[in-house]
C-alpha cells in the first residue's frame, strides 16, 4: 500500500542529505569569517562590519517572501543604526538554514506532487470514473497551502519555525565553544550531534523504518489528497484501513474497516490514547487526526489510509463477525450470511459498533444471577438511569426553567442529592526498589508502561505545574522522551506521558520491540533524572506552555469543550479560562524542577508476545 510512497521518500532523503552537506560547508565558512571573539560577542560591530552586513541584507531581501519571519528580521536590522556582533552572527547562521529551507522546498513540492499523483491513481483504480477531472493534481497541491495537518500546523509555518529553532540550537553550541576558546569546526562531535539530531527530526531512515516530520506530512498529504480527489469524483463514503503490523496502535486498530460518510455526520467509537479507553466521536465527514489518517492523540507515525472499496473481503468479514460474537453474542445475527446482509446498512453498523464498545467496558456489569444471564441493552440502560448518579449539562440559548421541565417530562431519572466528595486518591508510598511485572498475550507489539507516584503536591502544582511538567516530559514530538527515546535512539515506535493529577500518578506509555525494553527503561529513567537536575531548555518549556494555552483557548470553540470545562469546575473546582491561562503563564523553570522532585518511579509493566514467555522460561 505504501511501497511507492516509501520509494519517493527514499529518493527525497538522498537529496535532503546532500542539502545538509552544503549547509555544513556554508556554516563552516561563516565560522571562519568571524572577526570577533567571545569577549566581543555582545559589543557593537564596527562601522565597516555593519555596512558590510547591511549590504548583504539588502541583497538577500530582494528574494524573500514579504510575509516571512526572515523578511521582518531583515527589515528590522536594515533600519537599526548600531548592531551587536551577536546579532550579526545569529543572522548569518539563520540565513544559511533559510537558504537550505528554500532549496529543500523545491524537492518537497515535487515529493508532494508525486504523492498526490499516487493518491489520484488509487482513487481512479477504486472508483473507476468514466471521465477524469481536469488539472486535479495542481488544484490539490494548491489547496495544501492552507491544510492543517494532524499535529495542528500548516506545513510552511512548521518549516519556518523549525528552521529558526535549528539555527538557534547551533548558535547556542557555537557560543559555548567560543566561551571555552574551542575552535568552531562543524566536524567536531558537539556540532555533529546537533546536525544528526536535526536531520532525524525532519527525516530518518533506519533499517527500513521511515520517520520524521517529512514522513508524517507525506502521510497527511496522501490521505488528504485521496479524500479531496474522491469527493471530486462523487464518492459518498470510504472505508478506513489500517496497516496491521508491530507498529499499529490501538487507535488505528479500533478504526480499522469502519465506514465513514464523506459529507455527513459520523458517530463512531475509537480508542483514545489520551483517555486510555475507547471514546464515542461525532465527526462531520472526515477530519485529519480523528477519522482521517494520520491518527493521533500523542505523536506517533501512522501508516493507515482510506479506500473507496467499502466492501470487506470474505476473510475480513469473518474476522469482524467472530469478534462481535465473542463480545456481544446476544446482539449479533446467528449466521454470517445474516450479518453480511446487514453489515453495509450504516445505521445498523453504527449501532452494533456502539454496542460492541459498551460490551467491552461493561461485560462484567452485564452479567447477573447464578446463571450469568446477560442483560439486554434496554435493560442495562434502565439500570443505569435508575441506579447511577447523573449530571446533565446543556449548552445554548434557552430558558433554564423550560429546559428543566423538558427533562422532567422526557428524561425521568431518580434525583440524587449532590454529594461533595474528595476525588483525590490516596498517594502511593514511594518505593526504594522498583517493582516490575511481566504479562504475556498474543500481541504484535510489546507495550511498556511506567507508573510514577506523585507525592505532596500543592493545590497549584496539582492544577498547573504537574500538567506542564508532563507536557515537557512526553506530551509532543518535541518532548524530552520523544526526542531522546524515539528520535535519538529509535528504541520505540511511540512514547508519551500523561498525568492523572487527582489519582496522584503519572503514566509513561510506549510501544517497543522486546529487545529494546531494558534500554528504553534505562533511558527513560535518565530523562526523569535530567529534568530533576534542571536539564531542560527554555525553548521546550515555552513551546510546551504554548501547547497547553492553545488547548485551553480551543476548548471554548466547541460545545463539548465548554461542557468539559464546566464538568471540571463541578468535579474539582477548576478555575475559569482567563485564570488558568494566567496561572500556566507564570510557572517558572524552578517550579518545574521543584515539582519533578515529587515524581517517583513506582512500578514498571511490560506486555509481551505470548511466544516470548516460553523463550524466557
N, C-alpha and C positions, 0 to 999 in steps of 0.2 A: 504493500500500500504506500509506503514512504520511500521506496528504493530510489525512484527518480529524483525526489526532493533531496534525499541524502547525497546523491551524486552532485547535485547543484551546490549544496553546502560545502562539499569537499573541494570542489573547484574554486569556490569563493574563498575558502580557507587558505589556499595556496597564495591567492592574490593578497589576502589580508596580511599574511606573514611577511610577504615582500614589502608591503607598505610600512610595516613595523621596522624592518631593517633600514629603510630610508629615514624613518623618524629618528632612530638611534643615531644614524650618521649626522643628521642635521642638528640634533641636540648636542652632540659632541662638538660640532663647530661652534655652537653658541657658548658652550663651556670654555672653549679655547679663546674666544674673543672677549672674555670678561676683562675689564680694565680696573677692577677694584677687588679688595679682599674682604674678609668678614667684618673687620672693624669699620670699613667704609660703606657697609651694606645699607645702612639707614641714613646715610648722608645724602645731600642733594647732588645730583650728577653735575659734571662740569657743563659749561655752556656749549662746548664743542660736542659732547656726547648727547646733550639734549637736542641740539639742532639736527644731528645725525638721526636720532631716534624719531623726531617729528617728520623728517623726510621719508623715513620708512613707513610711518603711519599713514601719510597722505597717499603714498603709492599703493599700500595694501587696501586702503579704504575704498578705492575705485571698484574693486571686485567683490566687495562684501554685500551681503543681504542687509538692507537698512533696518530690518526687524530683528536682527540677531544681537546677541549679547556682546559679541566682539566688536560690532559696529558701534554700539553705545560706548564701549570701553575706549575705542579708538578716538571717537569724537571728544570724549572727556579728557584724554591726555593731550590731544591737539590744542585744546583750549587752556591748558594749565601752563603757567609761566615757569614754575620750578617743579622738577620731577625727581623723586628719590631713585637711587641706584636699584633698590629692591623692587620698585615698581617696573622699572625697565626690564630687569631680569625676569620677573614673573610674566610680563607681557610677551617677551621673546619666546619663552618656553611654551606659553599658551598658543602663540602663533604657529609654532611647529605642529602642535597637536591639532590645531584648527585646519592647517593645510592637509594633514593626514586624513582628517574627517571629510574634507571636500573631495579628496581623491577616492576615498572609500565609498562615498555616496554614489559615484558613478557605477561602481561594481555592485553596490547594494540595490540600486534601481534596476539593474539588469537581472540580478538574482530574483528580486520580487516579481519582475515581469515574467521571467521564466516559470516561477511558481504559479502565477495566475494562469499562464497558458496550460500548465499541467492540470490545474483545477478545472479549467474550461474543457479539456479533453475528457476528464472523468464525467463531468456533467453531460456532455454530448453522448458518451457511451451509455450512461444510465437512463437519460430521458429520451434519447433518440428523437430530437425535434426535427420537423420537416424542413424548417428554414433556420439559418444562422442569424444571430443578431449582429449587425454591423458594428465594427470598432469596439466591441465589448471589452477587449483586453485593456486598451488605453483608457477607456472610461472607468474601469475598475481600478486601474493603477492610480488614476487621478483622485478617485474617492478615498484612497488610503491616506491622503494628506490630513484629513480630519478624523481618521479612525482611531478610537481609543482602545488599546489592547486589554488583555485580561489582567494586567497589572495596574491598569488605571492611567496610562500615559499615552500621549501621541508620540510616535517614534522620533520625529525630528526634535521634539522637546527633550526627550531622553538622551539622544545623541549629543545635543548641545550641553546638557548638564553633565554627562559622563566625561565629555571632553574637558570641561572645566575642572571637574573633580580629579581626573588623571593628571592634568598638568600641575595642579596644586600639590598632589601627592608626590610628584617628582621634585618639585621645588623644595618641599619640606626636607627631603633627604639631602638635597644639594646643600641647603643651609647647615644641616647637621655636619656634613663633611667639611664645609668651609670653616665652621667653628672649631673643628678638630685639626685644622690645617692639612686635611687629606686632599689629594688631587681629585679633581672631578673627572671621572672616567666612567663612561656608560657601561663598560665591560666589567666593572667591579661588582662583587656579589650583591651589595646593597641595592644597586640600581637594577641589576639583572632580575632580582626577586620581584621588584616593582613592575618591570616590563612583563614578566611572565604572568604575574597576577592580573595585570590589565588585559593581556591577551586572552586569558582564560575567562575573564569576566564577560568579554564580548563573544568569544567563540573558542571552544576547546574540543578537540577530537582525540580520544584516548581509548585504545583497544576497541575501536568501532563505535564507542559511545560518543554522541554529539551533544554538547550542552553549551549554555551561554545565552546572552541576550539576543544575539542574531538568530540562534536556533528557535528560541521562543517566539520571536517576531515572525519568523518564517512560518511557524505553525499557525500563528494568528492570521497571516496574510492568506495562507492556503484555505483555511476554513471559512474566513470572512468572504473570500472570493467565491468559493463554492456555493455559499449561501446566496450571495447577491446575484451571481450568474444564474443560479437555479430559479430565482424569482423572475429574472428577465425572460426565462423560457417557460414561465407559467406554472412552475411547481407549487403545490399546495402544502405538502408535508415531506418530512425527511425522517430518516432513522439514525440514531446515534450509534456509532460502533466504536468499541474500544479495542486497542491492540493488546490482547491479553498476553502478558509475559511477566517476568520477575519485577518489572518496573511499574506495573499497573497499580494505581492507587484505588482505595475503596470508593472514592468519588466517581471515578470512571467506571468501575465495576457495577455500581448501582445504576448508572445511566445507560449501560450497555443494552442495545436493542430497543430502547424506548422510542416511541414515535412522537414527533413534535410537529405541530402546525406552524407554518411559516408566518402567518399574518393574524393568528387568533391567540386567545389566552390559553396557555398550557398549565395544567395543575399536575404536579408530579412529585415524586419522592426522590431525594438524592442525599447521599451521605455527605455530612459537613465536617471537615477536619477541625474546624474551629469549635464546633459544638460537640465533637466526638460522638455523633449519632446521626441517624437519618432525619432529615427535615423536609417538610412539605413546602415546595416552592410554587409561586404563582408568577409566571413569566409570559409577557406578551411576545409572541413569536419566539425568536432565538436571540439570546443575549450572551455575548462572549464572556466566559468565566462562570456562567450559570448553567446553561444547557447547550452552548456552542463552544466547542473546544478552541483553545486550551482551557481546561477547567482548573480552577484553583480557589482555595481559601488561603493557605500558606503556599509560598512559592515552590513549585516543582515543575519538572518538564513533562509535558503531556503529549502523547502520540495518538490520541483519539481523533476521530473525524466524523463527518456525516455522509450519508449516502441517500440517494433518491430511489434505491432499490429497497422499498419498505417492507417487502415480504421476507420473512426469515427462511433460511434453508430448513430442510426436514430435521436435520440433527439439532439446529439451534432451537427449533420449535419443541422438540422432545425434551431438551435440557431445561428450557423455561417451564414447561408443563410439570416436569418432575420436581423442580424446585418449589413451585407453588403448592403442589400436592403435599410436600413434606412440611410446609409451614401452615397452610390453611386448608386442610383436606376437605372440610365441610362446605367450603365456598367454591370449589373448583369442579367443573363438569367431570362425570365419571370416566369419560373416554377422551383420548387425544383428538379423535375426529370431531367430537362436540366442541372441544376447546378451540380447535383450529377454525371452526365456523364463526366463533365469537371474537377471536383474537384481534381482528382488524377493525372491530367496532370501537371507535375512540372512546365513547362514553363507558363501555364495558371495561376496556383496558385500563383507563384511569381509575375506575372503581376498584378493580382487582389488585392493582399495584398499591393503592392506599391501604386496602385490607391486608396485603402482604406485609407492609411496614408495621401496621398495628399488631399483626400476628408475631412479627419478630420481637417486638418490645414487650408484648403483654401475654406471651404464650402461657406463662405460668398463671397469670391472673385469670385467663380464660378457662381454667380447669377447676371444677368444683366437685364435691361429693366423693364418696369412696370409689365410684366407678370412673372418676376423672372425666365426667361428661363435659363436652365442650359447649360453652355458651354461644348462642348465635350473636351476630354483631349487634342486632337491635337490642337484645337483652343486655349486652355489655354496655352499650351507650346509656341505657336506662339506669344501669347500676352506677355508672359514673355520675350522671345527673342527680341521682337521689342520695349518693353517699359522699361524693367528693366536694371539697370546698372550691367554689368557682368565683374567679374575679372577671368582671366584664368591663372592657374598655371600648368606648365608642368615640370616634373622631369625626368631626364635621360641623356644619352649621345647622343646629337643631335645638328644639326646646327640651330641656332636661326632664321636665315633668311628663311631657308626652312620650319621651323615649322610655321612661320608667314604666309607664302604662303599657306600652307595646311589649316590653319584656315580661311584665306580669301576665299578659294575656297569652302570648305565644311561646314563651320560653320558661316553663314552670319548673323552678328548682326550689329545693329546701333552702331557707335563708339561714346562714350561719353568722353568728356574731364574730366580727373580725378579731382575731387573736394577735396580740403583739408578741411575736416570738423572736428570740435572738437567733439569727441564722448563722452565726459564726460557729463553725465546727471546732471542737477542742483540738489544740495543736498536737502534732506528733512529737514525741520525745526524740531529740537529735541522737543519732547513733554514732558511736566511735567506729564501729565496723559496719560497712555497708552490706545489706542482705541482698543476695542475688537469687532470682527464681528463673527457672527454665521451663517453658511449656512447649509441647510439640503437637502440631497438626499438619494436615496436608496443605501447605501454603507454598506459593511460588516465590515469595519474597520474605526474608526474615524481618521481624519487627523488633525494634529496640525502644523501650520506654524507661526513662529515668524519672523517678519521683523525688522531688525535693520538698523538704518541710520548710514552712515559714514560721518563724518564732519571734514573738514580742513586737509585732508590727504596731505602729501607732495608727490612729484612725486615718490620718493624712496619708501615711505610707500605704495603707490598705486600699484607699480610694485612688491614689495617684502614682506615687513613686514606684511601687512594685509593678504597676502596669507599664510604665515607661521602661523599667529595667527589663521586663520580659520582651518588649518590642526590640530593644537593643540586642538582647541575647539571641533571640530566634524568631523575630516577627516578620522578617522580609528577606529579600535576596541580598541585601547589603548588611544583614545582621552578622554578629560575631560567629555564631555557629555555622550559618550557611557559608560564609566566606572561608572559614578555616576548615571545617569538616567536609563540606560538599565540594567547594571550588578548589581550594589549595591541595587537598589530599585525595579527593574523589572516593572517600570511604562510604558514601551513602547516596541513594537516589534522591531523597528529600530529607530535610530536617527542620524542625520548628519547635518553638516553645510556647506554652500557653499557661497563663496564671489563673488559678481559681482562688481569689483572694479570701473569700469567705469560708472556703474549705481549708485554708491555711496550707495550700500545696501549690507547687509549680511543676508542670509536666513537660518533659522533653521527648518528642516523638521522632522516630527516624525509621526509614526503610533501608535495610542494609543487606549485603551478602554475608553469609556465615563467617567467611574468613576475615571480614573487616569488623566484626562485632567488638573484639577486645581493643584493637587500635582506636576505634571510634570512641569507645568509653573513655579511654585514656586521654584522648584529645579533648573530649567534652569537659572532662574534669579540669584540664588545663585552662580551657576557656573560662570556666566559672572562676578559677583562681585569678586569672588575668584581670577580670573586671573587679574582683575583690581587691586587687593591688593597684587599681586605677588605670590599667592599660586599656583605655577605651578612648577613641578620638572624639574631639568636639564635633566634627562633621557628622559622625554617626549618631551622636546624641541629638543633634539638631534635626537630622533627617527623620529619625525615629519619632521625635516630638511632633514634627510636621505631619507625619502619617497619622498619628493619633488625633491631632487637631482637625485634620481634614475629615477624618471619620466622624468626629463629633458634629462638625458643621453639616456633613452629608446626612446625618441622622434626622435632621429637621426637614429634609427634602422629600421624604416618603412617609406614607401613613404608618407603616409598620415601624419605621424608625422612631416616629413620635410616640407611638404606643409603647414601644420597648423602653423608651426613656421614662415614660410615666410609670410603667411597671417597676422599673428600677428604683424610682423615687418612693413608691409604695413599699417595696420589699426591704430596701436597705438605706433609705433616706438619701439617695444621690442628690447632688447639687444641680442647680439649673445650668443650662448650656454655657452662659457667659462666665459663671463662676468656675466651671470645670476648665474652660479654656484658660482663664487666668491662673488657676492653680497648676495646671500642667506647664504653663509658660514659665513659672518661677522656680521649677525644680532645677537644682544645680548639679554639676558633676559630683560634688561632695555628697549630696543627698543620695545619688545613685550608688556611690561606693559604700555609703553607710548602710543602705538597705540590702546591698549584696552580701553583707556580713551576716544577715539574718536568714540567708538562704543556705540550707544544708542538704547535701545529697543523702537520701534516706534508703531508697530501695531501687534495685535495677531488675527489670523484667525483660526476658527475651522470648520471642515466639519463633520457633524454628521448624523447618520441614520435618515431618514425622520420620522420614527415612534417615535423617541425620541423628535421630535419637539412638538408633541401633549402632551407628558409627561411633558415637561417644561411648556407649556401653561396651 
